[in-house]
Amino acid sequence: MTEPVCSSCATSGTDHIVSKDSAEKSRTGQPWYVIVHCDHCGHVYAVFPKHVFAETTMPRVVVPRAT
């Protein structure tokens, strides 16, 4: 089975692909994104969003009409 190889420094193995939370944080303290990189040379493979803005909706209350 083949192992991934860093395109920058040629270090091989999944043990060297690590992730780190961003220093930037939301108001609730959650990191904005995660950085996936080589732990040997720092080459960045990808950046994934972790904190996503969601549209909030108010709960709807339906009151039946009085007859």
N, CA, C and O atoms as a GROMACS GRO file, in nm:
protein
  268
    1MET      N    1   0.084  -0.118   0.000
    1MET     CA    2   0.000   0.000   0.000
    1MET      C    3   0.089   0.125   0.000
    1MET      O    4   0.187   0.132   0.074
    2THR      N    5   0.055   0.220  -0.082
    2THR     CA    6   0.137   0.341  -0.092
    2THR      C    7   0.100   0.442   0.015
    2THR      O    8  -0.013   0.446   0.062
    3GLU      N    9   0.195   0.521   0.050
    3GLU     CA   10   0.177   0.626   0.150
    3GLU      C   11   0.178   0.762   0.080
    3GLU      O   12   0.246   0.778  -0.022
    4PRO      N   13   0.103   0.860   0.132
    4PRO     CA   14   0.109   0.994   0.073
    4PRO      C   15   0.246   1.056   0.095
    4PRO      O   16   0.310   1.034   0.198
    5VAL      N   17   0.290   1.135  -0.004
    5VAL     CA   18   0.421   1.199   0.002
    5VAL      C   19   0.402   1.350  -0.010
    5VAL      O   20   0.329   1.397  -0.098
    6CYS      N   21   0.467   1.425   0.077
    6CYS     CA   22   0.459   1.571   0.072
    6CYS      C   23   0.526   1.620  -0.056
    6CYS      O   24   0.637   1.579  -0.089
    7SER      N   25   0.457   1.708  -0.126
    7SER     CA   26   0.513   1.759  -0.251
    7SER      C   27   0.625   1.860  -0.229
    7SER      O   28   0.699   1.891  -0.322
    8SER      N   29   0.639   1.909  -0.108
    8SER     CA   30   0.743   2.007  -0.079
    8SER      C   31   0.873   1.944  -0.030
    8SER      O   32   0.981   1.978  -0.078
    9CYS      N   33   0.863   1.851   0.066
    9CYS     CA   34   0.984   1.799   0.129
    9CYS      C   35   1.003   1.648   0.110
    9CYS      O   36   1.104   1.593   0.153
   10ALA      N   37   0.908   1.581   0.046
   10ALA     CA   38   0.913   1.437   0.017
   10ALA      C   39   0.901   1.348   0.141
   10ALA      O   40   0.933   1.230   0.134
   11THR      N   41   0.857   1.404   0.254
   11THR     CA   42   0.830   1.321   0.372
   11THR      C   43   0.707   1.237   0.341
   11THR      O   44   0.609   1.287   0.287
   12SER      N   45   0.714   1.107   0.375
   12SER     CA   46   0.600   1.020   0.342
   12SER      C   47   0.534   0.965   0.467
   12SER      O   48   0.597   0.950   0.572
   13GLY      N   49   0.405   0.936   0.455
   13GLY     CA   50   0.329   0.875   0.563
   13GLY      C   51   0.217   0.964   0.613
   13GLY      O   52   0.229   1.087   0.618
   14THR      N   53   0.108   0.899   0.651
   14THR     CA   54  -0.007   0.973   0.703
   14THR      C   55   0.020   1.031   0.842
   14THR      O   56  -0.051   1.121   0.886
   15ASP      N   57   0.122   0.979   0.910
   15ASP     CA   58   0.157   1.032   1.041
   15ASP      C   59   0.203   1.178   1.034
   15ASP      O   60   0.194   1.251   1.133
   16HIS      N   61   0.250   1.219   0.919
   16HIS     CA   62   0.303   1.356   0.903
   16HIS      C   63   0.200   1.454   0.850
   16HIS      O   64   0.230   1.573   0.836
   17ILE      N   65   0.079   1.407   0.821
   17ILE     CA   66  -0.029   1.498   0.780
   17ILE      C   67  -0.111   1.527   0.905
   17ILE      O   68  -0.181   1.440   0.957
   18VAL      N   69  -0.101   1.650   0.951
   18VAL     CA   70  -0.167   1.689   1.076
   18VAL      C   71  -0.259   1.808   1.052
   18VAL      O   72  -0.252   1.873   0.948
   19SER      N   73  -0.345   1.836   1.149
   19SER     CA   74  -0.434   1.951   1.138
   19SER      C   75  -0.421   2.038   1.262
   19SER      O   76  -0.382   1.992   1.370
   20LYS      N   77  -0.454   2.165   1.245
   20LYS     CA   78  -0.444   2.262   1.354
   20LYS      C   79  -0.559   2.360   1.342
   20LYS      O   80  -0.589   2.407   1.232
   21ASP      N   81  -0.623   2.393   1.453
   21ASP     CA   82  -0.729   2.493   1.453
   21ASP      C   83  -0.668   2.632   1.433
   21ASP      O   84  -0.556   2.657   1.475
   22SER      N   85  -0.743   2.720   1.370
   22SER     CA   86  -0.695   2.856   1.346
   22SER      C   87  -0.688   2.935   1.476
   22SER      O   88  -0.758   2.905   1.573
   23ALA      N   89  -0.604   3.035   1.477
   23ALA     CA   90  -0.593   3.123   1.594
   23ALA      C   91  -0.714   3.216   1.602
   23ALA      O   92  -0.754   3.258   1.711
   24GLU      N   93  -0.774   3.247   1.486
   24GLU     CA   94  -0.892   3.331   1.483
   24GLU      C   95  -1.011   3.253   1.536
   24GLU      O   96  -1.033   3.138   1.496
   25LYS      N   97  -1.088   3.314   1.623
   25LYS     CA   98  -1.201   3.245   1.684
   25LYS      C   99  -1.328   3.330   1.673
   25LYS      O  100  -1.323   3.452   1.661
   26SER      N  101  -1.442   3.261   1.677
   26SER     CA  102  -1.570   3.329   1.674
   26SER      C  103  -1.601   3.385   1.813
   26SER      O  104  -1.523   3.367   1.907
   27ARG      N  105  -1.714   3.453   1.826
   27ARG     CA  106  -1.752   3.508   1.956
   27ARG      C  107  -1.774   3.398   2.059
   27ARG      O  108  -1.758   3.421   2.179
   28THR      N  109  -1.811   3.279   2.013
   28THR     CA  110  -1.835   3.167   2.105
   28THR      C  111  -1.707   3.089   2.133
   28THR      O  112  -1.711   2.992   2.209
   29GLY      N  113  -1.595   3.128   2.074
   29GLY     CA  114  -1.468   3.063   2.099
   29GLY      C  115  -1.433   2.950   2.005
   29GLY      O  116  -1.331   2.884   2.023
   30GLN      N  117  -1.517   2.926   1.902
   30GLN     CA  118  -1.488   2.821   1.805
   30GLN      C  119  -1.390   2.872   1.700
   30GLN      O  120  -1.400   2.987   1.656
   31PRO      N  121  -1.295   2.788   1.660
   31PRO     CA  122  -1.202   2.828   1.552
   31PRO      C  123  -1.279   2.849   1.422
   31PRO      O  124  -1.378   2.781   1.395
   32TRP      N  125  -1.234   2.944   1.341
   32TRP     CA  126  -1.301   2.972   1.213
   32TRP      C  127  -1.272   2.863   1.111
   32TRP      O  128  -1.358   2.829   1.030
   33TYR      N  129  -1.150   2.808   1.114
   33TYR     CA  130  -1.113   2.707   1.015
   33TYR      C  131  -1.007   2.614   1.070
   33TYR      O  132  -0.947   2.640   1.174
   34VAL      N  133  -0.984   2.503   0.997
   34VAL     CA  134  -0.883   2.404   1.033
   34VAL      C  135  -0.780   2.400   0.919
   34VAL      O  136  -0.818   2.397   0.802
   35ILE      N  137  -0.653   2.400   0.954
   35ILE     CA  138  -0.545   2.396   0.855
   35ILE      C  139  -0.484   2.256   0.856
   35ILE      O  140  -0.442   2.208   0.961
   36VAL      N  141  -0.479   2.190   0.740
   36VAL     CA  142  -0.418   2.058   0.727
   36VAL      C  143  -0.282   2.078   0.661
   36VAL      O  144  -0.272   2.135   0.553
   37HIS      N  145  -0.175   2.032   0.729
   37HIS     CA  146  -0.040   2.061   0.680
   37HIS      C  147   0.058   1.948   0.713
   37HIS      O  148   0.026   1.858   0.790
   38CYS      N  149   0.176   1.955   0.654
   38CYS     CA  150   0.285   1.861   0.680
   38CYS      C  151   0.355   1.906   0.808
   38CYS      O  152   0.393   2.022   0.821
   39ASP      N  153   0.372   1.814   0.903
   39ASP     CA  154   0.436   1.852   1.029
   39ASP      C  155   0.588   1.865   1.017
   39ASP      O  156   0.654   1.913   1.109
   40HIS      N  157   0.643   1.823   0.905
   40HIS     CA  158   0.788   1.832   0.885
   40HIS      C  159   0.828   1.968   0.828
   40HIS      O  160   0.919   2.033   0.880
   41CYS      N  161   0.761   2.010   0.720
   41CYS     CA  162   0.802   2.136   0.655
   41CYS      C  163   0.696   2.247   0.662
   41CYS      O  164   0.727   2.363   0.635
   42GLY      N  165   0.572   2.212   0.700
   42GLY     CA  166   0.468   2.314   0.710
   42GLY      C  167   0.388   2.335   0.583
   42GLY      O  168   0.302   2.423   0.580
   43HIS      N  169   0.413   2.256   0.479
   43HIS     CA  170   0.338   2.269   0.354
   43HIS      C  171   0.188   2.251   0.382
   43HIS      O  172   0.148   2.153   0.445
   44VAL      N  173   0.106   2.346   0.336
   44VAL     CA  174  -0.038   2.342   0.361
   44VAL      C  175  -0.107   2.265   0.250
   44VAL      O  176  -0.094   2.298   0.132
   45TYR      N  177  -0.181   2.160   0.290
   45TYR     CA  178  -0.257   2.079   0.194
   45TYR      C  179  -0.396   2.138   0.170
   45TYR      O  180  -0.442   2.142   0.056
   46ALA      N  181  -0.462   2.184   0.276
   46ALA     CA  182  -0.598   2.235   0.263
   46ALA      C  183  -0.637   2.317   0.384
   46ALA      O  184  -0.576   2.307   0.491
   47VAL      N  185  -0.739   2.400   0.366
   47VAL     CA  186  -0.799   2.478   0.474
   47VAL      C  187  -0.949   2.452   0.468
   47VAL      O  188  -1.012   2.472   0.364
   48PHE      N  189  -1.006   2.406   0.580
   48PHE     CA  190  -1.147   2.373   0.585
   48PHE      C  191  -1.219   2.465   0.682
   48PHE      O  192  -1.170   2.489   0.792
   49PRO      N  193  -1.336   2.517   0.643
   49PRO     CA  194  -1.412   2.600   0.737
   49PRO      C  195  -1.464   2.516   0.852
   49PRO      O  196  -1.509   2.403   0.833
   50LYS      N  197  -1.459   2.572   0.972
   50LYS     CA  198  -1.511   2.501   1.088
   50LYS      C  199  -1.629   2.575   1.147
   50LYS      O  200  -1.725   2.513   1.194
   51HIS      N  201  -1.623   2.707   1.146
   51HIS     CA  202  -1.732   2.790   1.198
   51HIS      C  203  -1.810   2.843   1.079
   51HIS      O  204  -1.756   2.919   0.998
   52VAL      N  205  -1.935   2.805   1.069
   52VAL     CA  206  -2.018   2.845   0.955
   52VAL      C  207  -2.132   2.930   1.007
   52VAL      O  208  -2.197   2.895   1.106
   53PHE      N  209  -2.158   3.041   0.939
   53PHE     CA  210  -2.270   3.126   0.977
   53PHE      C  211  -2.399   3.061   0.930
   53PHE      O  212  -2.414   3.030   0.811
   54ALA      N  213  -2.489   3.040   1.020
   54ALA     CA  214  -2.618   2.978   0.986
   54ALA      C  215  -2.728   3.082   1.000
   54ALA      O  216  -2.724   3.169   1.086
   55GLU      N  217  -2.826   3.069   0.914
   55GLU     CA  218  -2.940   3.159   0.921
   55GLU      C  219  -3.030   3.111   1.034
   55GLU      O  220  -3.074   2.996   1.034
   56THR      N  221  -3.055   3.198   1.128
   56THR     CA  222  -3.140   3.158   1.240
   56THR      C  223  -3.283   3.201   1.211
   56THR      O  224  -3.307   3.310   1.158
   57THR      N  225  -3.376   3.117   1.244
   57THR     CA  226  -3.517   3.149   1.227
   57THR      C  227  -3.585   3.138   1.361
   57THR      O  228  -3.551   3.054   1.444
   58MET      N  229  -3.680   3.223   1.382
   58MET     CA  230  -3.755   3.222   1.506
   58MET      C  231  -3.858   3.109   1.501
   58MET      O  232  -3.913   3.082   1.394
   59PRO      N  233  -3.884   3.043   1.613
   59PRO     CA  234  -3.985   2.939   1.613
   59PRO      C  235  -4.123   3.000   1.586
   59PRO      O  236  -4.154   3.109   1.633
   60ARG      N  237  -4.204   2.927   1.512
   60ARG     CA  238  -4.339   2.976   1.480
   60ARG      C  239  -4.438   2.913   1.575
   60ARG      O  240  -4.437   2.792   1.599
   61VAL      N  241  -4.524   2.995   1.628
   61VAL     CA  242  -4.629   2.948   1.716
   61VAL      C  243  -4.760   2.974   1.642
   61VAL      O  244  -4.789   3.087   1.603
   62VAL      N  245  -4.839   2.869   1.625
   62VAL     CA  246  -4.967   2.881   1.557
   62VAL      C  247  -5.076   2.873   1.663
   62VAL      O  248  -5.089   2.773   1.734
   63VAL      N  249  -5.155   2.979   1.672
   63VAL     CA  250  -5.263   2.984   1.768
   63VAL      C  251  -5.394   2.968   1.692
   63VAL      O  252  -5.422   3.046   1.602
   64PRO      N  253  -5.474   2.868   1.727
   64PRO     CA  254  -5.602   2.851   1.655
   64PRO      C  255  -5.697   2.965   1.684
   64PRO      O  256  -5.696   3.023   1.792
   65ARG      N  257  -5.779   2.998   1.585
   65ARG     CA  258  -5.876   3.106   1.600
   65ARG      C  259  -5.989   3.062   1.695
   65ARG      O  260  -6.036   2.949   1.691
   66ALA      N  261  -6.029   3.156   1.778
   66ALA     CA  262  -6.140   3.127   1.868
   66ALA      C  263  -6.270   3.134   1.788
   66ALA      O  264  -6.289   3.228   1.712
   67THR      N  265  -6.357   3.038   1.804
   67THR     CA  266  -6.485   3.040   1.730
   67THR      C  267  -6.602   3.062   1.820
   67THR      O  268  -6.716   3.067   1.774
   0.00000   0.00000   0.00000
